Amino acid sequence: MSFHPKIGDKVRKKPNAGFIGEPLVCVIPDVRENQDPPPCFLCDNPDCNEWPTLWALDAEGKPFGPGVCHVSECELEPVE
């Protein structure tokens, strides 16, 4: 796995990922739950993490609060 997002990164959640199914552009916020993300439980890659909290971004790219939780890195794509 070559993509390892970190706090502050914008990411695109793939369809049906996490507890909210629609694809969204999100940011990984600096919240307590994200300080030490646990390992992914979806794939066999030991380097893949499970991000407990992501904030969805509106059309202007501003976070509008928690709305996505428990999304694994293998279900995320980088946003340029």
N, C-alpha and C positions, 0 to 999 in steps of 0.2 A: 504494500500500500504506500503510495507516494504522497498522498494528500493527508496532512495532519493539521486540521484547523486549530487555532488557539483563541483564547479570549480576545474579543474585539474583531475577529474575522467575520466577514459576510459570507454566507453559504447559501446554496440552493438545496432545499430539501426535495428529494425525489418523491414522486407520487406514492401514496400509501405508506410513507415512512413515519415513524413515531405514532403518537396517539391522535394526530390530526392528519387525515389522509391526503388533502390537496397539496400540490407542490407550492412552496412558498419560498421567498427570499427572506432570510433571517440573519440575525447577528448573534454571536455567542457573547452574552453579557457577563460582566464581572460580578457574579453573585456567588455566594458561599457554596452552593451545590456544584458549581463548575470548577472549584479550586483543584480538585483531584478527581477527574472523571474516572468512573469505574471501567473495567474492560467490557468490550462489546459482547453481547450474548447471542448475536445473530450469525457471526462468521467465525472461522477458525484462525483468523489472523491475530496473533498475540499483541500486535501493535495497534489494533483498532480500539478506539474508546467509545463509550456511550456518554453523550452529552445530556445531562439531566435537564438543563433549561436553555431554550433558545427563545429570542424575542423576534416576532414577526416584524417585517418592515413594511411601511405603507408605500404608496406610489412615489413619494418624494424621498424614500430611503431613510425615513425616521422610524425608530422603534416605537411600537405602540403597546408594549407590555408583553408579559409572558403569554404564550399562546401555543407553544409547541414544547413538548417534553419527551425525554428519553428517545433521542435520535442517535443512531450509531454513525460513526464516521463513514462506514461503507454505504450509508444511505444519503450522504451529502456530496455536493459538488462545489468547487470554488466559484466565486463570483468575481469577475474581472472588474 
